[in-house]
Amino acid sequence: MKFADIIGHNDLKRCLAAQIDAGRVSHAQLFSGLAGYGTLPLALAYVQYLFCPNRHDGDSCGECPSCRQVDALAHPDLHMVYPVNKQGKKAGEAVTSDMFIDRWRELWSEKRGIFSADDWYAKLDLGKTMKGLITAKESEEIIKKLSFKSYSSEYKAMIIWLPEAMNQEAANKILKILEEPWEKTLFILVSERPEQLLATITSRTQEVAVARIDVESLKRVACNEGKAADEALTMARLAGGSILELRELINGATDDVRAQSFELFTRLMRLSYNDKHLELFEWADDIAALTREGQRQFFLHALRLLRESYMMHAGLASISYLWGEELKFCRNFAPFIGNQNIEILVEEIERAMLQIQQNGSPRIVFTHFALAVSKQINRLK
């Protein structure tokens, strides 16, 4: 994958290429950013540029054997680790990334490297509640692989996707590697939640913060998919910098999800405003029954609607990206979202999202979340 294949991030791509050209390759780097921002494929493009013997004009050639092997995730000096698990696993049975490499390559080919953890867990058939892990056994495999000399490139590279899925033992072993790295070995941690990593790990990495994809780049993607310019611009704005969200909008897959999330959001806020605590328990039961992806979509829509309502409260309605029922509701809701509660509400959403990702009981998580929201909404009554 070439830098040219990465959507947006032009300044960052130039910076990364310049570092390699100048011989300033940090042995441990932390690419931080949401999956939809293209963080993982950007990390791979960086490795491909590092490995390419014919790089020019700030990009890899894309045609040499090295580039083709990296693009196929088959380069002998490129190793990738990702959270894995399997249904029916026996007690004490260890599973590692290599056991699922065919599924990993298949998903990568389908999505060109831009997919969510839930997409990957669905590929693993983990069901509604299971999630992937990176275990101590995986760390041992990493040590084993990197102890050998590079095969054809000057460097060996290890990309660890979602290192926040490491258990404590695995994290401690990775820390030891980062403290005493092999020569010409590159570690890239690709994380959506770097705050969950050990501070001793993040302190030994150079962070590459991957921001949202700019609106113009997303608009071009939508136009290339046949959308008219005005519609493409609206979709690009609603996507929130995420190619994953843009794909959903283009495919129309979010219409029902958006309607469901909007209904849940408005019901939660109305019940909170009216102190209907018993009905809040029923609300929590309803959302707890959704799939993990449905719950994630609710959180994302809730964050967006809170942000838009706060902007209206601050007198910035002219740059709001709302229309129809969403606009009508948020106009009435905006007076109850201000400086006194916006940060706390966002923190409550992020906390609940994390608890769901960590397999917390959905009913308990959403009951606590609903009561916390009710308390904050009533602060501005």
N, C-alpha and C positions, 0 to 999 in steps of 0.2 A: 504494500500500500504506500503510495507516494504522498508527499505533503499536498500535492495538487488534488488528490482525491478527498482530502479533508474539507468539510464544509466550514467556511468562515475561518476565524483565528489567524488571519494573514500576518499580523504583527508578531504573534507568538511563534508561528512557524518560521518566520525569518530569524527570530531570536534563537530558536533551538538550532537551526542550521548553522548560524554564525558561531555558536558555542563549539560545535563539532569541528567546524573549519579552523577555529583557533586552537584546537586541541584542549579545550576546557570541558572535559567530560567528567562530571561528578560521578563517583562510583555508586551512589545511592540517591535516587530521585523519587519524589512523591508527586505524582500527577493527581491533583485533587479537583473533582468536579463531578456533576451528575452524569449518568450514563448518556442521557439525551444530548449533552453538550459535545459528544464525540471524544470523550477523554481517552477511552481505550484504543480506538483506531489511531488517535494522535500519538499515543505512546508507541504503537507498532510502527508508524511512519518514521518516528524518530530512530528506532532501532534499524529500520531498513536503510535510512540515510547513513547511519553509522557504519553499517556493513558494506554498503555499496562501493565498489572500487571505481565506479565511473560517474560519481555524483558531479553535478554541474548546475549552475544557475539556481543554487539553493534547493535542489531536490535530487532524489535518487534517480537513476536512469530508468528503472522499472522494467528493464529488459534483460539484464545480466542474470546468470544462474542464481546469484545470491538474492537479488530482488525477487525473482520468481519463487524461490524457496521460502523467503519470508512471507510473501503474499499468500502462499499456500499453507502457512503455519507449519512448514516442514523443514526449516533450516536446522542443521545439526547443532549450531551454536545458539539457537534461540530456544528457550524453555519457558513454558507458561504454566502458571498455577492458578487455580480457581476453586471456589467452594464446591464440594461434591458431597453426595450422600446417596443412599438408595433405600427403596422400600424393602422391608423384610431383612434388613441387615442383622446378622447374628451378634450377640454380645461379644465384644472384644475384636470383632472383625474390622480391619482397617481398609478404608477406601482412599485412593489417591487420584489425582487429576489424570494421570496417564491411562487409567482404566476407562476414561470417558472421552478420550481425545477425538474419536470419530464423531461423537455427538457435538463436541465443541467446534470442530471444523465445519460440521454441517450447519450449525446455527450461525457461525461466523459468515459462511458463504451466503446464507439466506438474508442476513441482516447487515452485511458488510461491517460487522464489528460494533454496530450501535444497537444494543439490546439491554434490557433491564435484568436485574437479578431474578425477577419473577419469570421472565422469558426463559432464562437458563434453567430454573428449577422445574418449569413446565416441560422442558426438553428432557430433564432427568426423571420425569414422572413422579415427582415427590409429593403430589397431592396438595391439599389445601393448607396444611399446617407445617409439614417438614421443610427444613431449609438446609442449605449446604454449609459445610464446615471446612476449615483448613486445620488439620490436626498435626500433632507432633510427628506422626509417620511421614506426612508430606514434607515437613521440615528436614527430616533425615534424608529424604529423596533429593531435596534441593542441595544439601551438602554433598551428597554423593555425585550428583550431576556436575556440579561446579568444581569439584576437586580435579576433574580431568582437564587437560589442555584443550584449547579451542581447536576445532577441526579445520575450518577453512577461513575464518575471519580473524582479524586481530583481536577482537573482543568476544567474550561470551556474555549473553544477555539473559536475564531472568525477569519476566514480567509477572507480578503477582496481582491478580485482579481481586478486588474487595478484600484487602488484608485485614479489615475489621472483622472478618469472619474467622480469624485465627483464634484458637483457644490459648489459654495462658502459657501452656508448655510450648506450643508452637511459636508463639510470639517471643518467648525467651531464647529459643534456639535461633530464630531469625536475627534477634538482637546481637547475638554473639558473632554471627556472620558479618553483620554490618560494622561491628567493632574491629574485626580482623579480616578485612576483605581480601580475596585473591587478586593478584595483579590482573589488569585488563578485564575486569569483571564488572558488568553494569547491572545494578538492581533497579527496577522501576516498580514502585508500588502504585497501583491505580485505585484510588479510594474515593468513595462517595461521602464518607463520614470520617475524615482524618482525625476528628476530635475523639473518636473511639479508640484510636491506636495508643499504645504506650508512649508516654512522653519521651522516654529514652530512645524509642525508635524514631519518632518524628524529629528529634533533635539531631539525629545523625543522617538526615536526608536533606536534600535541597528541594524545596517545594516548587512545583510548577502549577500555579493556579490556573485552571481552565475555566474561563468565564462562559456565560451564555453566548450562544451563537447570535450574531447581530441580525436585526430584522431584515435588512436588505438581502443577506445571503439566504435566509429562509424564504423570503419572497421569491427569489430566483428558482429555488427548488419547487415551490408550489406552481410557478408559471411553467416550469418544464414538465410538470404533471398535467398541464392543460387547463389550469385555472386562469380566469381573467385577472388582469392586474389588480383591480380593486379588491376582489375576493382573495387573491393571493396575499395582498398586504394585510387584510384583516386576519387571515389565518396565521400569518407570520407573527403578528402582534399577540394573538391569543396563545400561540405555542410557548410563550415564555422562554424563548431561547433554546428550546429543546426540539431536536429533529424527531424524537419519538412522539412528542405531542403533535407535531406537525403532520407526521404520517397518519395519526389517528384522525385528525381533522380532514385531511385530504381524502381518506378512505370513507369518511362519514361514519366511522365506527364509534365516534364519541357522542353522537346525537342522543342515543338512549342513555348512555352513561352520564352525559352532562345533565340531562333532564332528571335522572335519578339523584345525582349529587345535589342539584339545585333544590329539589324537593326536600331532601334530608337537611340541607343547610337552612332553608327558610323555616322548616318545622322546628329545628333546634333553636333558632333565634327567637321565634315567636313563643315557644314554650318557656324559654329562658326569661324573656321579658315579662311574661305573665306568671312566673314562679309556679309553673305546673310541674312539680317535682315527680309526681306519680307518672305523668305522661312522659317525662324525661327518661324514666326507667324503661318504658315501652319503646321509646326512640332508641335507646341503647341496645335493646334486644333486637330491634329491626336491623340496625347496621351491623351488629355482631354476626348476624346470619349471612351477610354478604361474603363473597369470596375475598381473598386477600387483595386481589387487584381492584375489586370494587371499593374496598375500604381505602386503598391508596389513592384512587381517583377522587374519592370524597375529600380527602385531606388536601389534595392539590387544588381542587375547585374551591374549597373553603379558604385556603390561603389567598387565592386570586380574588375572591369576592370580598374578603376582608381588606385586602390591599386597595381595591377599587373604591370601597366604601370609605376608607380612611382618606383617600385622595379627594373624594367629594367633600368630606368633612373639612378638609384643609383648603377648599376652594379651588381645586384643580380638576374639576369635572370636565374641562375642555379637552383633557388628554386621556380621558377614560375610554376603555375599549369594551363598553357594555352597550347592549341594545335590548329591546323587547322586555320580557318579564324580568330579566336580570337587572336591567336599568331601572325599571319601575320599583322593584323591591329595594335596591341599594340606595335610591334617592330617599326613601322613607327610613332606611336602616342607618344611614350615614351619621345622624346625630348621636348615635349610641356607640360610635367607634372613634375614639380620640386618643390623645397622648396618654391619658390615664390608664388605658387598657389595651392598646394595640399590641405592644410588645409582649405583654403577659399572655394575650390570646394566641399570638404566634408561637410563643414558647410552649403553651399547652398543646397545640397541634403537633409541634415537632416532638414533644415528649411522647404523646400518644402514638405517633408514627413509629418512633423508635421501639416502644414497648410492643407494638404489633409485630414489627420486624423480628423482635427477639422472642416471638411466640408466647407473649403474655396472653392471658385469658381475654378474648375480645369483649366478653360481657362486662368483666371488671374494668377493663381499660376504658371502654366507652361510657360506662356509668360514671366513673370518676371524671372523665373528660366533660361530659354533659353538665355535671354539677359545677365544675370549675368554670365553664363558659357562662353558665347562668349567673354565677357570682359576679363575673366581670361585666356582663351586659347591664346588670342592675346598678353598677357604679355610676352610670350616666343617666339614669332615669330621672 
